[in-house]
Amino acid sequence: MLFLVKLFPEITIKSRPVRRRQTRQLRKNIRSVLAEIDSEVRVTGEWDSIEVETRQEDEETIARMRERLACTPGIGLFLEVVKYPLPDLQGMLDLALEHFQSRLQGKTFAVRCKRAGRHPFKSTDVERFVGAGLMQHTDAAGVNLTDPEVRVALEVHQDDLFLVRASHQGLGGFPLGCQDSVLSLISGGFDSSVSSYLCIKRGLQTHYVFFNLGGRDHELAVKEVALYLWMKFHSSHRVKFVSVPFEGVVQEILERVDNAQMGVILKRMMLRAASKVAEHMDIKALCTGESVAQVSSQTLVNLSVIDQATDALVLRPLISSDKQDIIDIARKIGSEEFSRNIPEYCAVISRNPTTRARRERIEREEARFDFSILDKAVSDARYQLITEVVEDFSEVSSEVEIVTEVAPGDTVIDIRHPDEIEISPLTAVSAEQLRCIPFYQLRSELDAASRDDRLLLYCERGMMSRLHAAHLQDDGFSNIAVLALGGQKRRNSPSL
């Protein structure tokens, strides 16, 4: 099987040295992503196109190679071809008859020829001669130049003729390794996953930083998204996944910052932490999944104030994208189901969040913040090669028990934010069996005495409670379960 890989058009308009460098890099990347499928794959070509040749013939292996090529940045198009030494026009017609005669029966067709090099004929000469011969020697229904049922495609490259059997769309963009690196702030949701993908597609070597607000299970879920993106789109290069423990930062914000300013300040803290991680990794730019006006913290005024927390360049590939467009891309690249099941954390919920933050007000609020907590979070960050992430999945704790009724002796812990509890108090449980402990205080509030009775964690959607129950199990609490009430609401807005 021979594939003819065509460069992304923007590569072809670069200067000759840049084009050659990017072509060489793309050739190297293709060889890297195909090597585990076929260790003897041959990848050659210097200028107009790249030839990928494999001796493998079974359809499953070829299908895997197609999928890898379709997901490799820098490829505009790739063709399945048969290669011959360049014959004369009659020889081209004979080969076209051999490959297309059975496919043309009763169908309209058009001949298309692309040519590179010096030849005594033009592309239109080939199209006319071969087209006339096919009409004469086949049972085709006729020629249709605008909307043919069969496209007879030939490519002439110097002294070679390629007959195209099938054509496949590539990912586009630039080859990884030709641009600089970027650090993507990934939460696992639609926005951060798609923005990471768009950076990869553009040829940026994309590393990941995750701010952990919800324990081990949430971290593993986000790692699964990052691992999927890496394996599918940029496995030719090794990248890192950095996990920053951010529970302490969130607690400090919730306890010290004015309600309306919390969302903006949390984003500023994340940018500060990401900038320090990026500096440690010698990365000059950050990437976020923010889109104008999607949520209150993403107005232009707020984004401007958020950006003032760092000197690093902040890329926002989705800045003018609609939510449905983002979800459509997630569906196309295969990350939709991952993101759909990632819990949406409302760690910092404001009843009336500001949409026009003022820098002086934000700085006044931040003056009450203990920045040593942020420094500790950054110093405690865990750096892993993306290839090491898979090892974490074998260490996941046992599944958390889900119960629907409160038994005598049980203690129900409502872990929602105090504001949410005030809006919608939990009335289905008696006051004697109910404790209200926000999720960010669980580890500090629960003591040895709490290990006696069964503890049932409660939140509205059941996501935060499940994740923090697993987190507490890891800390040695064997009496933890999750309370799922029959009337629990399910909604799309952020909630615990």
N, C-alpha and C positions, 0 to 999 in steps of 0.2 A: 504494500500500500504506500502510495506517495501523496503527501499533502503539499500544496503550494500555498505558502503563507504570504499574504499581502500586508504591507505596513499600514498602520493608521495614517490617513492622509496628511495629518499635521506634521508627521515625521518627514514626509517626502518634500516639504517646502523648507526644511531647515538647510543651513549651509552644509556643504559637502563634509567637512570634518565632523559636525554634530550628527549628521545623518548616518555616517559610517559608525560613529561611536554608539549611537542608539540601536542601530541594526545589529552590531556585535553583541550588545547587551541583551537584546531580545533573543538572539540566537542562543546565548548562554542560558537565559531564563527558560526557554522552551526545552532545552536539553535537560535542565534540572527538574522540571515538573513532569517530564515524560520518562525519566530514567527508572523510576520505580515500577513503571508499567512494562517498559522494554529497555533493559540495560544496554542494548546494542543499537538503539535508535541513532540514526545519522541525521545531523542538522547542519546544513550547509547553505551558503548564499551570502553575498556581500552588499548588494545594492538595491535592486528593485524588489526582490522577493527572497523568501527563504524556503528551501526545500527540506521537508521532514520525511525521511524514509524509514519504514519499519518492515521487518520480515514477518511480523505477526499477521495472521490472516483471520483468526476467529473473530466473529462480529462483536462479542462482548469486549474484547481487548480494544478493538478499533473504536467502539462506542466510548470507552473510557478515555481514549486519546482525543477523540473529538471534544468531549466535555472539558478536558484540561485545556485544549487549545482555545475553546470558546471563552474560557475564564481567565486567560492570560493577558494582562495589560500590554498594549502596544500593537495588538493584532487587529487590523481593520476587517479582514476577510480571510477565510482560508478555504481552499478548493481541494476536492479529491480528484486527482488527475492520473492520466496515463501518459508517460513521456516517451517520445520517439525522436530519433534524428530527423532533422527538418527535410521533408521530401519536396517535390515540386507540387503544383496545384492539383494535378491528377492524383498524386499520392495522398494529398490531404483529403480529397474526396473519397478515395478508397478506404482510408482509415475511418472517416466519418460514417460511411456506409456500414463498416464492420461494427461500430459501437452504437449507432443510433437507428439503424434500419427498423429493428423490431419495435422501437419506442415510437416511431413516427406513424405507424399504421392508423389511418383514420383521424389523425390529429393535425392541427395547424402547427407551424414551426417558424422559427427565424434563426438565421445563422449570425453569430456575433464573433468577431475576431479582434483580439488585441495584439499589438505587435510592438516589439522593442528591438532595435538594431537596424542595420542597413540591409535591405533586400530589394530585388528587382520588381517587387510587386507591392501594392498597398493593401491595407486591411480590407478596404472595400472590394478589391479584386478577389480576395479569398472568399468573402461573403457571397459575392455574385456567382462565382464559379461553383463553389460547394453547394450553395442554395439551389442553383439550376440542376446540378447533378442529382441532388436528393429528390427534387420534384420528379425527375425523369425516372429514377431507379427505385423509388419506394411508393408505397400506397398512402402517402401523406394526403391530408385533406386540402392542403394549400399553405401558402405563405401568409403569415400575419405578423407584420413588423411592429405593431403596437401592443398586442396582447396575445402572444403565442402560447399554445398549450405546452410546447416543448421548445426549450432554448438550446440550440446546438452551439456550444461555446468552445472556441479554439483560442489558444494563446501561443504566439510565436515569440520566443526569446532567443535572439541571436541565431544559433544553429540548432535549436531544439523546438519541437512542437509538443504542446500539451493539449490533450483532449479532456475537457472538464466533465467529470461524471456527476459531481454534486458540489454545491456551494453553501457555505455556512457563515453566518455573521459572527464577527469577533467582538471582543469587549471594547475595543478602541483604546484611547488614552495613550500614555507613554510607558515604555518599559521600566519596571522597577529597577532601581540602581542607577538611573540617570538623573534623578532629582534628589533633593534632600529628604531628611526624615521629618516626621511630624508626630506629636504625641496627642492621641485622641482621648478625650474624656468620655469614657463609655459607661453607660448605665445599663445597657442591654435592651433598652426600649427601641421603638421604631427609629426615632430621630438619630440617636447616637450611632446606631448600627449602620443606617444608610449613609450618614455623613462620613463614617469611617470607610465605607465601601467607595464613596466618591473620591476620597483622597487616594485610596489604593489605585483606583482606575486611572487617576491622573499621573500615576507613576511615583507617588510619594510613599516611601517606606514607613508604614504606619504602625507605631507602637501604641500600647493601650495603658491608660491609667484609670483605675476604678476606685471610687470613694465608698467604702463599705459603711452603710448605715444600718444594715439588717442582719448581720451574722453570716455564718458559714454557708448556709444554703443559698442565700442571695448571691454571695460571691461565686459559688460554683455555677449558678445559673448564668451569670454574666460571663464567666470564663468559657462556658459552653458556646456562647454567641461569638466571643472573640476567636475561639479555636476554630469554629465553623468558617468564619470569614477568612482566617489565615489559610486553612486547608484548601478552601475553594478558590481564593483569588490571589494570594501572595505567598504561597509555600516555597517559592524560589528563594526567599530571603528569610532569615531568622529574625524575629522581633521579640520584644519583651512585653510581659504583662505585669503591671505594677499595681498592687493593692494597698490602699492607704486607709488605715482604721480611722473612721471619721465620727464615730459615735460621741466621743468626748467633745469634738468641735460643735456638733449639733446640740448637745446638752448645754454647752456654754452659751450658744446663741439663744436657745429657748429660755434660759434663765436670766440673761442679762440684756437682751436686745429688745427694743420696742417692737411690738407685734407687726406693725405695718412695714417695717424695714427688714424683716428677717429673710425674706426670699432673696433680695438683692445682696445682702451681706453674706448669705450662704454661698452664692455664686462667686462673690469676690474671694471668699476663703478658699473655694475650690480652685480658682485661677491662681491664687498665691501658691497653694500647695503644688499644683501641676507645674507651675513655672520652676519651682525648686527641683522637682523631679526631672523636668526637661533639662535644666542646667546641669544636673548630675549626669545625665545621659548625653550631654552635648547636642541637644535638639533645640532648634531656634524657633519653632512654631508650635502652637497648640491648635487643636480642632475641636469644635463643639457642634452639637446638633440643633442649635437654636434657630428659630425662624421668627421673623418679625411678627409681634402681637399674638403669637400662639398662646402664650400665658402672660400673666401680669409682669413677670420679671423680664420679658423680652420686648418691651417697647424700645424704641430707639433711644429715648432718654435714659432708660434703665441700663440698656446695653452699653451706652457710653460710660456711665458711672461704673459699671462692672469692669469694663476694660481698663479703667484707670488704676486698677489694683495690680496690674502687671505691665512690664515693658516688653513682654514677648508678643510676637505677632499672633493674633487669634483669627483662625480661619473658620468661616461659617458657611459651608457649602450649601446649606438648606435655607439660607437667609430669606429668600423670597418664595419658598415652596409652600404649596398648600398641603394640609395634612393628608388628604386623600392621595395626592401625588406621591408623598413619602411612603405611605402604606403600599401603593402600587409598586414602587421600586423594591420595597422589602419583599413583596410577594414574588417579584421577578427574580430576585437574587437568592431567594430561598430562606430568608431570615425571618419571615413573617410569623411563623409558628413559634419560633424561639421568643421573639419580642412580645407576642400576644400573651405568653404565659409568664413573663417577667412581672413581678409585683411592682406597682407604681407607689413609690414611697412619698408620703406626705410628711416627712420629718419636720419640715418647717412650714406650717400652714398659717397663713394670715387671714383673719376675717375680712379685713379691708386692706389688701396689699397695695402699696404705693405703685403707681404706674409712671410717676414723674419724680423719681428719686433726686434729691439734691445732695451734691457731694459733701457739703459742709455738715448736713444732717447725718449722713451715713458715717462720716468720719467721727462725729460726736458719739454715735452709738458704738462704733468700733473701739473707741477709747476705753469703754468699759469691759472690753473683751480681753481675756488673758491669752496673749499670743504664744505663751510658752506651751499651751495645749496644742496649738497648730504646729509648732515646731516639733513637739513630741510625735504627733501623728505622722509627720513627714519622716522623722528619723526612724519610726517603727514600720515604715513602708516595706513591703515584701516585693523583691524583684525576682521575676522568674522568666526564663526563656519560654516562649510559647510552647515549645516541645515538651517542657516539664509540666505544663498545666494538666495534661491528661492524667498524670500520676495522682492528682488530687481526687479524681472521681472515684478511685478505688478505696478512698478513705472515708467516704460519706457515712455518717451515722445511720442507725436503723430508722425506719419511717416512724414519724410521730403518730401517736394514737389520737383519733378523732372521736369525740363523744358528743351526743346530742342531748343528754340529760344530766342534771346536777344531782349527785347523790349526797345523802347526809355525810357530813364530815369533809366534803370537798370545799376548797376555797377557790372562788372565781376571781381572776385578776384581769381587770379591764385595762388593757395596755394602750388604749387610744390617747391621743393628745388631750389635755384638759379642756381645751376649747371645744373639741368634738364631743367630749363627754357631756359638757354643759348644754350643747345644742341637742344631743340625743342621748339622754341618760339610759343606762341599762336597767330596766324595771322588771325584767323577767327573773331576776335573782334577788333573793332576800338580802337585806342590808347586812345581816349577820354573816353571810357567806361571801360578801363582795369586798374586794380591795381594789382601789384605783392606783395603779402604778404605771406611769408613762413608760413606753418601751425603752426609752433611752436611760431609764433609771433602774431597770430590772436587776441588773447584775449587782448594783450597789445596795439596793433595798432588800433583796432576798438574802436571808441569813441561814444559818444552820437549822434554826427552828422551823424554817419553811420547808424542810425536807421530809417532815413527818406526814402531814396530810397531803392528799392529792391536789395538785395545783392545776387549774384549768385556765389557760390563757384565752382571752376573748378580744377580738376586734371585728369590725363590721364585715369585712370581706373574707376574713379567715386567712389572709396571706401573711401579714406581719406576725400573727400569733403562731402560725406553723413554723415560720423561720426562726423566731426567737425561742420557741419550744425546743427545736433541734439544737440551737445555740446553747441553751441551758443544759440539755442532755450531755453535750460535749463537756460542760463544766461539772458534771457529776450529779446532776439532778435526775434521779430515776423515777420521780413521781410526777412528771410533767405530761400533760395532755392538752388538746385544743378543744374548746367548746364551740360547736357549730349549732346555733339555734335555728329552728325550722323556718323562722320568718326573716332570716338574714337577707338584707338587700344585696343586689348585685348591680353595680353601676360603673360607668366608665370614668367618672371623675375621680381624681386622686383621693384615696381614702385608705385608712388602715385596714 
